[in-house]
Amino acid sequence: MPQTQISCPRCRQIIAANVEQLFDVTYEPAAKQRLLSGQSNHARCPHCGYDGRLATPVVYHDNTAGAGAVDRETAPDDLGGCAVGIDQTE
């Protein structure tokens, strides 16, 4: 996964971090484990020592379970209030 330049949540210095927002386990089953284990959206700041999770919106999709969800805590306002959805396709 390519690294993204972000501001450190603590000191606001620019740092590189792996930011993953789409977890589509239909195409990449390992994505579920990365999300549940906390491996994704984690940053370490060499300036202030911050070491923790990043607050970023995520989308989780599992076509085999017919479910999709967006994190309500960090969902962007442009979702029009629709923060969680269930795909009922058969």
N, C-alpha and C positions, 0 to 999 in steps of 0.2 A: 504494500500500500504506500503511495507517495505521501511524503510529509507535507504538512500545511503550515504556513507561518501564522501564528496566533499571538495574542497578548496573554502573558501569564496572568492567571486569575488573581494572584496575590500582588505582584510588583508591577504588572503591566508592561514589562519588557517584552520585546518580540522574541519568541522561541519557536522552534520547530516541534511539531507534534503530529502523531497519527490520529486523524479525525475520521471516524467512520460513521456515516449517518444512515446508510441503507443496509439492513440486515435481511437479505432475501435468501432464506434457508432452502427454498425450492431449488435454487441454482447452486447454492454453496452451503451445504449442511454444516460445515465448520463455523459458519457465522453465528449460529445459535450459541455455541460454546464460548466464542469470543465475547459475546454480549453478556451471558450469564456469569462468566468467570471474572469480568471486570478488566479483561485484557485490552479492550477497545476504549478509545476516548480517554486516554490516560496521558498525563504530561509530567515531565520533570524539568524544573527550571534551574539552569546552571547559575543564575544570578542570585536568587533568594532561597533556593532549596525547596520550593514547592514540589510536592510529589503526591499527585492525586488525580481524581476523575475530573473530566471536563464537563461542564454543563452545556450540552448541545442537543438539539432536537434529533430524534432518531425515528426511523420507520422500520417496523418489523413486519415481514411478510412470509407466510408459510402457506403456500398453495395447497399442500397436501392436507393441512388441517383446516383450510378455508378461513384463515384468520389473518388479519392485518391490524396493526395498531401504531399509534403515534404517541410519544411520551407527552402527557398533558403538562408536565412541569416546564418543559422547554419548547413546546410547540409554538411556531411562529404565529403571529396574529393573522397572517394572510390565509390561514386555513379556514377562515370564516366560522370559527367556533366548533368545527368538526375535528375533534382531537382523537377520537377512537372510532374505528370502523371495522365491521365484520364483512368479509366477502363471502357471500352465500352461493358462489358459482359451483356447479356440480360437474 
